[in-house]
Amino acid sequence: MEKKLITVSLDEIIPYENNPRKNTKAVGVVAESIRQTEYNNPIIVDEDMIILAGHTRQLALRKNGIKEVQVLQVTGLTEEQKKKYRLLDNKTGEFASWDYVTLMEEIQGLDWEGLELDWGLDKQVEEEEEEPDNYEEEEEFKYECPECGFRFNA
C-alpha cells in the first residue's frame, strides 16, 4: 500500500456510488467548520480518485466554492479493504462519547460565529438525574472481545 498527498481539482474527485452514509444535513456544518478553521483533514481517495473517506468534506468544499484541494491518495488496497475502510471510517466514531465536564471547559468562551451545534449537554444532565443513588456494582465478565469490547461469560 502506498500513500501520497496530492493536489487535485475538486472535479477530479469521484464520490463512491454506493455510499450508504446520509450526509446531506452535515454539509452546511462541515462547510462552516472549514470556513472557520480551514481545510485540515484531507479527503482520502483510491488510485481511481474514488472517495474512501470524505464525502461530506467534498460537498462542503464545493459549497464553499473551493476548486482545488489536497487529497490523500491510497493505492494498493483490495476492493474488500476499500469497502471496510469506507464503513469503518464512519462507524467507529459512534463508539466514542463525550466527557461533558471537559467538553464544557473546552467550548466555554469560543466564538462559533453563529454556528449552532447541539453538544447533547441537556441529554447528559437528564442521564445524570436518572441515575439511581444505590446502583448495583457492575457485573464481572470472564471474556472481552478485543475488537468491539463486548464482554461476556461462557
Secondary structure as the mmCIF struct_conf table of DSSP 4:
data_model
#
loop_
_struct_conf.conf_type_id
_struct_conf.id
_struct_conf.beg_label_comp_id
_struct_conf.beg_label_asym_id
_struct_conf.beg_label_seq_id
_struct_conf.end_label_comp_id
_struct_conf.end_label_asym_id
_struct_conf.end_label_seq_id
STRN STRN1 GLU A 2 SER A 9
HELX_RH_3T_P HELX_RH_3T_P1 LEU A 10 GLU A 12
STRN STRN2 ILE A 14 ILE A 14
TURN_TY1_P TURN_TY1_P1 GLU A 17 ASN A 18
HELX_RH_3T_P HELX_RH_3T_P2 THR A 24 ALA A 26
HELX_RH_AL_P HELX_RH_AL_P1 VAL A 27 THR A 37
BEND BEND1 TYR A 39 TYR A 39
BEND BEND2 ASN A 41 ASN A 41
STRN STRN3 ILE A 43 VAL A 45
TURN_TY1_P TURN_TY1_P2 GLU A 47 ASP A 48
STRN STRN4 ILE A 50 ILE A 50
STRN STRN5 ILE A 51 ALA A 53
HELX_RH_AL_P HELX_RH_AL_P2 HIS A 55 LYS A 63
TURN_TY1_P TURN_TY1_P3 ASN A 64 GLY A 65
STRN STRN6 GLU A 68 THR A 75
BEND BEND3 GLY A 76 GLY A 76
HELX_RH_AL_P HELX_RH_AL_P3 GLU A 79 LYS A 91
HELX_RH_3T_P HELX_RH_3T_P3 THR A 92 PHE A 95
HELX_RH_AL_P HELX_RH_AL_P4 TYR A 100 ILE A 107
TURN_TY1_P TURN_TY1_P4 GLN A 108 GLY A 109
TURN_TY1_P TURN_TY1_P5 GLU A 113 GLY A 114
HELX_RH_AL_P HELX_RH_AL_P5 LEU A 121 GLU A 130
BEND BEND4 GLU A 131 GLU A 131
BEND BEND5 ASP A 133 ASN A 134
HELX_LH_PP_P HELX_LH_PP_P1 TYR A 135 GLU A 140
BEND BEND6 LYS A 142 LYS A 142
STRN STRN7 TYR A 143 GLU A 144
TURN_TY1_P TURN_TY1_P6 PRO A 146 CYS A 148
STRN STRN8 ARG A 151 PHE A 152
#
